[in-house]
């Protein structure tokens, strides 16, 4: 966590540590230890992770021949492309949710990605609060029947994606 003093008014420039990306307020060790998943993120818009820490990743730009849905880092797992991001030096899997993006779990060990976490990161807390990996990623759509058998819903008022919708009454 570095920042470089600039000028005589005591102001500092943006942090120079690549793990902090575009963050203007550097988190404390306590704040880093309290992080939980899922959390909102913005995928990297520039290839900022040093080569030594980007092993087994590709930085792809949307609108190019590689065809990624958004600009950012990707890893390949069993022939499928997984969207990943580096949060405070920890590789995580991300997904588009609503109008933004969120980290939903730590990157799976099979990707063999190299973490360089900031001091204070609590891996066990992130692992416990992350969503479980329920199936292998695939480019093919998952049949509805298979999805229904893998989803476990304990509260009958909620479906796998939020509150159940009541059917509209038919006009008489």
ZAMARKE-332754 format. One line per field, with one value per atom (N, C-alpha, C): atom name; residue number from 1; x, y, z. Coordinates in pm, whole numbers, always signed. Example, Ala and Ser with C-alpha at 12.3 -4.5 7.8 and 13.67 -1.06 7.14 Angstrom:
// residues 2
atome	N|CA|C|N|CA|C
num	1|1|1|2|2|2
east	+1319|+1230|+1320|+1285|+1367|+1290
north	-569|-450|-330|-225|-106|+3
up	+780|+780|+780|+708|+714|+787
//
This chain:
// residues 172
atome	N|CA|C|N|CA|C|N|CA|C|N|CA|C|N|CA|C|N|CA|C|N|CA|C|N|CA|C|N|CA|C|N|CA|C|N|CA|C|N|CA|C|N|CA|C|N|CA|C|N|CA|C|N|CA|C|N|CA|C|N|CA|C|N|CA|C|N|CA|C|N|CA|C|N|CA|C|N|CA|C|N|CA|C|N|CA|C|N|CA|C|N|CA|C|N|CA|C|N|CA|C|N|CA|C|N|CA|C|N|CA|C|N|CA|C|N|CA|C|N|CA|C|N|CA|C|N|CA|C|N|CA|C|N|CA|C|N|CA|C|N|CA|C|N|CA|C|N|CA|C|N|CA|C|N|CA|C|N|CA|C|N|CA|C|N|CA|C|N|CA|C|N|CA|C|N|CA|C|N|CA|C|N|CA|C|N|CA|C|N|CA|C|N|CA|C|N|CA|C|N|CA|C|N|CA|C|N|CA|C|N|CA|C|N|CA|C|N|CA|C|N|CA|C|N|CA|C|N|CA|C|N|CA|C|N|CA|C|N|CA|C|N|CA|C|N|CA|C|N|CA|C|N|CA|C|N|CA|C|N|CA|C|N|CA|C|N|CA|C|N|CA|C|N|CA|C|N|CA|C|N|CA|C|N|CA|C|N|CA|C|N|CA|C|N|CA|C|N|CA|C|N|CA|C|N|CA|C|N|CA|C|N|CA|C|N|CA|C|N|CA|C|N|CA|C|N|CA|C|N|CA|C|N|CA|C|N|CA|C|N|CA|C|N|CA|C|N|CA|C|N|CA|C|N|CA|C|N|CA|C|N|CA|C|N|CA|C|N|CA|C|N|CA|C|N|CA|C|N|CA|C|N|CA|C|N|CA|C|N|CA|C|N|CA|C|N|CA|C|N|CA|C|N|CA|C|N|CA|C|N|CA|C|N|CA|C|N|CA|C|N|CA|C|N|CA|C|N|CA|C|N|CA|C|N|CA|C|N|CA|C|N|CA|C|N|CA|C|N|CA|C|N|CA|C|N|CA|C|N|CA|C|N|CA|C|N|CA|C|N|CA|C|N|CA|C|N|CA|C|N|CA|C|N|CA|C|N|CA|C|N|CA|C|N|CA|C|N|CA|C|N|CA|C|N|CA|C|N|CA|C|N|CA|C|N|CA|C|N|CA|C|N|CA|C|N|CA|C|N|CA|C|N|CA|C|N|CA|C|N|CA|C|N|CA|C|N|CA|C|N|CA|C|N|CA|C|N|CA|C|N|CA|C|N|CA|C|N|CA|C|N|CA|C|N|CA|C|N|CA|C|N|CA|C|N|CA|C|N|CA|C|N|CA|C|N|CA|C|N|CA|C
num	1|1|1|2|2|2|3|3|3|4|4|4|5|5|5|6|6|6|7|7|7|8|8|8|9|9|9|10|10|10|11|11|11|12|12|12|13|13|13|14|14|14|15|15|15|16|16|16|17|17|17|18|18|18|19|19|19|20|20|20|21|21|21|22|22|22|23|23|23|24|24|24|25|25|25|26|26|26|27|27|27|28|28|28|29|29|29|30|30|30|31|31|31|32|32|32|33|33|33|34|34|34|35|35|35|36|36|36|37|37|37|38|38|38|39|39|39|40|40|40|41|41|41|42|42|42|43|43|43|44|44|44|45|45|45|46|46|46|47|47|47|48|48|48|49|49|49|50|50|50|51|51|51|52|52|52|53|53|53|54|54|54|55|55|55|56|56|56|57|57|57|58|58|58|59|59|59|60|60|60|61|61|61|62|62|62|63|63|63|64|64|64|65|65|65|66|66|66|67|67|67|68|68|68|69|69|69|70|70|70|71|71|71|72|72|72|73|73|73|74|74|74|75|75|75|76|76|76|77|77|77|78|78|78|79|79|79|80|80|80|81|81|81|82|82|82|83|83|83|84|84|84|85|85|85|86|86|86|87|87|87|88|88|88|89|89|89|90|90|90|91|91|91|92|92|92|93|93|93|94|94|94|95|95|95|96|96|96|97|97|97|98|98|98|99|99|99|100|100|100|101|101|101|102|102|102|103|103|103|104|104|104|105|105|105|106|106|106|107|107|107|108|108|108|109|109|109|110|110|110|111|111|111|112|112|112|113|113|113|114|114|114|115|115|115|116|116|116|117|117|117|118|118|118|119|119|119|120|120|120|121|121|121|122|122|122|123|123|123|124|124|124|125|125|125|126|126|126|127|127|127|128|128|128|129|129|129|130|130|130|131|131|131|132|132|132|133|133|133|134|134|134|135|135|135|136|136|136|137|137|137|138|138|138|139|139|139|140|140|140|141|141|141|142|142|142|143|143|143|144|144|144|145|145|145|146|146|146|147|147|147|148|148|148|149|149|149|150|150|150|151|151|151|152|152|152|153|153|153|154|154|154|155|155|155|156|156|156|157|157|157|158|158|158|159|159|159|160|160|160|161|161|161|162|162|162|163|163|163|164|164|164|165|165|165|166|166|166|167|167|167|168|168|168|169|169|169|170|170|170|171|171|171|172|172|172
east	+85|+0|+89|+109|+196|+124|+159|+118|+237|+250|+367|+327|+391|+359|+387|+304|+327|+311|+361|+332|+349|+341|+367|+243|+124|+2|-31|+55|+31|-62|-102|-187|-102|-165|-91|-155|-75|-126|-200|-259|-327|-226|-270|-180|-106|+20|+99|+99|+41|+34|-73|-36|-129|-251|-241|-353|-464|-437|-537|-607|-559|-618|-660|-788|-838|-894|-862|-914|-844|-924|-864|-842|-924|-907|-856|-734|-670|-737|-783|-848|-748|-797|-713|-706|-616|-605|-735|-798|-926|-1034|-1041|-1139|-1115|-989|-958|-999|-980|-1017|-1166|-1244|-1390|-1460|-1384|-1445|-1524|-1639|-1721|-1764|-1794|-1846|-1994|-2072|-2037|-2017|-1940|-1918|-1913|-1954|-1951|-1808|-1780|-1648|-1665|-1558|-1550|-1435|-1463|-1353|-1244|-1122|-1009|-1032|-1005|-1017|-881|-775|-639|-568|-470|-390|-291|-332|-255|-182|-221|-159|-23|+84|+217|+219|+300|+310|+334|+417|+448|+324|+225|+103|-15|+5|-103|-86|-15|+7|-128|-146|-269|-389|-366|-476|-455|-561|-555|-631|-574|-647|-707|-841|-910|-993|-1003|-1079|-1205|-1321|-1447|-1447|-1521|-1528|-1415|-1329|-1218|-1251|-1162|-1186|-1200|-1144|-1159|-1303|-1378|-1520|-1562|-1485|-1533|-1652|-1740|-1856|-1820|-1708|-1661|-1509|-1449|-1304|-1263|-1159|-1108|-1024|-997|-916|-1004|-949|-1018|-919|-972|-894|-971|-900|-966|-971|-1090|-1109|-1192|-1132|-1198|-1263|-1192|-1239|-1333|-1374|-1464|-1387|-1427|-1363|-1436|-1360|-1415|-1371|-1464|-1430|-1374|-1259|-1194|-1149|-1121|-1066|-975|-889|-796|-838|-885|-931|-830|-762|-662|-557|-525|-422|-474|-606|-668|-750|-726|-803|-938|-1042|-1180|-1255|-1359|-1446|-1555|-1588|-1690|-1801|-1914|-2027|-2102|-2174|-2258|-2385|-2423|-2545|-2615|-2736|-2808|-2737|-2711|-2643|-2495|-2443|-2302|-2238|-2127|-2052|-2028|-2015|-1984|-1890|-1806|-1723|-1815|-1828|-1916|-1842|-1715|-1637|-1489|-1405|-1262|-1238|-1134|-1101|-1071|-1124|-1105|-956|-916|-775|-723|-810|-767|-714|-742|-692|-545|-492|-352|-310|-392|-362|-278|-193|-103|-157|-192|-240|-121|-140|-44|-126|-192|-289|-226|-302|-262|-269|-189|-190|-328|-386|-517|-626|-604|-704|-728|-854|-892|-950|-866|-909|-1024|-1018|-1124|-1258|-1258|-1383|-1438|-1349|-1391|-1444|-1379|-1423|-1560|-1580|-1706|-1823|-1799|-1908|-1932|-1840|-1856|-1961|-2014|-2113|-2042|-2105|-2042|-2039|-1940|-1932|-2016|-2130|-2226|-2207|-2150|-2128|-2012|-1963|-1853|-1906|-1833|-1880|-1887|-1980|-2000|-2048|-2016|-2067|-2209|-2245|-2378|-2478|-2601|-2701|-2732|-2757|-2791|-2939|-2976|-3118|-3190|-3313|-3391|-3406|-3426|-3444|-3318|-3200|-3074|-3056|-3089|-3077|-3167|-3288|-3384|-3334|-3264|-3218|-3094|-3017|-2897|-2923|-3032|-3063|-3131|-3086|-3149|-3207|-3339|-3406|-3469|-3430|-3482|-3606|-3620|-3735|-3826|-3950|-4040|-4092|-4069|-4113|-4012|-3895|-3790|-3750|-3735|-3681|-3530|-3463|-3318|-3267|-3353|-3308|-3384|-3452|-3523|-3665|-3748|-3885|-3962|-4044|-4127|-4234|-4268|-4369|-4504|-4604|-4739|-4795|-4863|-4919|-5029|-5037|-5141|-5276|-5376|-5510|-5562|-5628|-5689|-5815|-5839|-5961|-6081|-6191|-6311|-6409
north	-117|+0|+123|+175|+292|+407|+522|+643|+736|+818|+904|+1047|+1113|+1252|+1336|+1433|+1522|+1665|+1759|+1899|+1937|+2064|+2116|+2124|+2097|+2108|+1981|+1881|+1759|+1661|+1688|+1596|+1483|+1370|+1259|+1218|+1157|+1106|+976|+924|+795|+689|+584|+478|+418|+380|+322|+169|+109|-35|-87|-176|-226|-294|-345|-415|-320|-192|-93|-29|-54|-5|+142|+169|+307|+356|+290|+327|+453|+550|+674|+670|+594|+582|+442|+435|+307|+241|+116|+47|+11|+6|-34|-187|-239|-383|-439|-366|-410|-415|-315|-314|-429|-457|-569|-702|-716|-839|-859|-752|-760|-780|-788|-805|-935|-930|-1048|-1056|-1174|-1197|-1228|-1201|-1130|-981|-917|-773|-716|-591|-525|-494|-507|-476|-413|-356|-308|-386|-462|-537|-441|-489|-408|-360|-233|-176|-167|-189|-190|-313|-361|-474|-423|-428|-366|-466|-592|-690|-728|-721|-756|-899|-920|-1050|-1163|-1140|-1244|-1286|-1199|-1229|-1263|-1257|-1282|-1416|-1509|-1641|-1709|-1774|-1847|-1757|-1630|-1538|-1476|-1420|-1343|-1214|-1103|-977|-958|-956|-947|-819|-764|-640|-674|-629|-657|-590|-650|-597|-642|-732|-783|-924|-982|-1115|-1225|-1203|-1301|-1307|-1199|-1195|-1201|-1144|-1149|-1055|-1086|-1000|-863|-856|-729|-733|-616|-605|-648|-728|-771|-896|-957|-1078|-1202|-1303|-1430|-1543|-1656|-1779|-1889|-1989|-2101|-2220|-2278|-2395|-2496|-2612|-2719|-2669|-2584|-2535|-2416|-2374|-2260|-2139|-2022|-1898|-1847|-1826|-1772|-1628|-1540|-1401|-1395|-1331|-1319|-1175|-1140|-1008|-1022|-926|-928|-820|-862|-771|-770|-658|-642|-753|-804|-906|-1048|-1066|-1198|-1220|-1330|-1360|-1416|-1362|-1401|-1417|-1499|-1514|-1407|-1349|-1245|-1282|-1215|-1233|-1102|-1090|-973|-996|-900|-913|-779|-777|-651|-559|-437|-341|-330|-419|-412|-550|-558|-681|-710|-839|-875|-994|-993|-1108|-1200|-1324|-1417|-1530|-1554|-1655|-1636|-1694|-1694|-1779|-1749|-1829|-1972|-2065|-2207|-2245|-2334|-2375|-2434|-2500|-2564|-2465|-2336|-2235|-2204|-2240|-2217|-2071|-1981|-1838|-1798|-1697|-1654|-1530|-1548|-1436|-1361|-1233|-1149|-1055|-1112|-1035|-924|-817|-711|-765|-710|-752|-723|-823|-808|-889|-935|-1016|-1145|-1179|-1299|-1401|-1492|-1591|-1676|-1719|-1807|-1734|-1606|-1529|-1517|-1489|-1478|-1612|-1721|-1855|-1887|-1855|-1885|-1803|-1679|-1592|-1600|-1661|-1674|-1777|-1765|-1861|-1990|-2105|-2231|-2246|-2317|-2348|-2473|-2458|-2568|-2657|-2605|-2687|-2631|-2713|-2674|-2572|-2462|-2365|-2428|-2383|-2437|-2328|-2341|-2245|-2282|-2408|-2453|-2416|-2383|-2352|-2476|-2454|-2563|-2595|-2721|-2754|-2719|-2672|-2628|-2740|-2863|-2974|-2996|-2989|-3006|-2894|-2771|-2658|-2676|-2722|-2740|-2843|-2945|-3048|-3005|-2909|-2866|-2752|-2679|-2567|-2619|-2573|-2609|-2483|-2479|-2364|-2407|-2341|-2379|-2298|-2180|-2095|-2100|-2147|-2165|-2034|-1921|-1793|-1736|-1798|-1750|-1859|-1819|-1908|-1890|-1953|-1942|-1803|-1716|-1583|-1471|-1500|-1396|-1438|-1342|-1375|-1438|-1539|-1601|-1501|-1503|-1414|-1483|-1413|-1468|-1456|-1558|-1548|-1442|-1373|-1272|-1341|-1280|-1336|-1313|-1416|-1406|-1322|-1227|-1149|-1238|-1208|-1290|-1233
up	+0|+0|+0|-115|-125|-189|-144|-211|-204|-303|-310|-284|-188|-163|-288|-312|-426|-379|-426|-393|-248|-219|-86|+1|-52|+27|+103|+99|+174|+104|-17|-90|-145|-173|-230|-362|-446|-573|-547|-651|-641|-599|-531|-488|-607|-587|-694|-689|-588|-576|-673|-763|-864|-804|-682|-618|-575|-575|-534|-653|-775|-899|-890|-900|-907|-774|-666|-535|-486|-442|-392|-242|-169|-24|+8|+58|+86|+208|+194|+306|+415|+538|+651|+656|+737|+755|+812|+902|+960|+851|+764|+657|+560|+529|+440|+503|+632|+702|+713|+696|+707|+572|+463|+331|+324|+257|+236|+91|+47|-87|-78|-177|-300|-274|-360|-352|-494|-506|-635|-676|-805|-860|-997|-1045|-1182|-1247|-1352|-1416|-1464|-1464|-1508|-1651|-1675|-1808|-1877|-1800|-1852|-1796|-1869|-1825|-1720|-1592|-1484|-1394|-1398|-1311|-1370|-1289|-1340|-1396|-1497|-1565|-1464|-1365|-1266|-1187|-1174|-1100|-1191|-1322|-1418|-1489|-1427|-1485|-1505|-1619|-1655|-1678|-1706|-1735|-1873|-1927|-2050|-2026|-2069|-2065|-2204|-2211|-2339|-2345|-2463|-2484|-2562|-2512|-2581|-2718|-2810|-2945|-3035|-2986|-3067|-3116|-3189|-3246|-3139|-3020|-2912|-2862|-2880|-2848|-2703|-2608|-2469|-2450|-2355|-2333|-2273|-2200|-2146|-2135|-2129|-2116|-1976|-1968|-1838|-1851|-1736|-1730|-1740|-1806|-1822|-1800|-1752|-1738|-1808|-1856|-1925|-1831|-1820|-1735|-1813|-1842|-1916|-2044|-2116|-2244|-2238|-2120|-2106|-2053|-2095|-2050|-1926|-1818|-1693|-1677|-1642|-1613|-1472|-1458|-1327|-1308|-1186|-1155|-1036|-1018|-906|-808|-691|-588|-474|-458|-351|-354|-474|-490|-488|-480|-475|-602|-673|-793|-754|-816|-788|-920|-917|-1033|-1025|-1140|-1142|-1239|-1219|-1308|-1320|-1430|-1451|-1371|-1291|-1211|-1214|-1267|-1280|-1378|-1335|-1423|-1392|-1307|-1271|-1267|-1197|-1185|-1038|-1006|-869|-864|-762|-728|-651|-696|-626|-555|-592|-521|-554|-471|-499|-624|-698|-816|-774|-848|-814|-823|-736|-726|-856|-933|-1058|-1161|-1145|-1238|-1215|-1099|-1063|-1078|-1027|-1033|-912|-930|-824|-753|-627|-546|-484|-462|-391|-302|-200|-122|-38|-24|+69|+210|+298|+438|+496|+562|+624|+557|+434|+364|+441|+464|+537|+437|+389|+290|+340|+465|+515|+518|+551|+551|+408|+312|+172|+122|+158|+117|+175|+303|+370|+317|+280|+235|+85|+11|-134|-169|-291|-338|-376|-351|-389|-540|-589|-731|-750|-820|-829|-950|-1057|-1174|-1255|-1344|-1431|-1531|-1556|-1654|-1792|-1870|-2003|-2096|-2222|-2320|-2361|-2340|-2377|-2268|-2305|-2202|-2119|-1992|-1902|-1917|-1939|-1948|-1819|-1831|-1714|-1613|-1659|-1567|-1484|-1545|-1472|-1371|-1410|-1319|-1198|-1222|-1112|-1013|-1059|-967|-891|-942|-872|-775|-792|-704|-578|-463|-338|-276|-261|-205|-74|+35|+166|+202|+152|+181|+60|+77|-37|-93|-26|-80|-178|-186|-276|-374|-498|-600|-604|-698|-703|-738|-792|-832|-762|-649|-576|-543|-500|-461|-576|-542|-645|-688|-814|-868|-866|-821|-821|-962|-1012|-1146|-1149|-1261|-1276|-1288|-1227|-1238|-1378|-1427|-1560|-1551|-1645|-1642|-1666|-1596|-1607|-1706
//
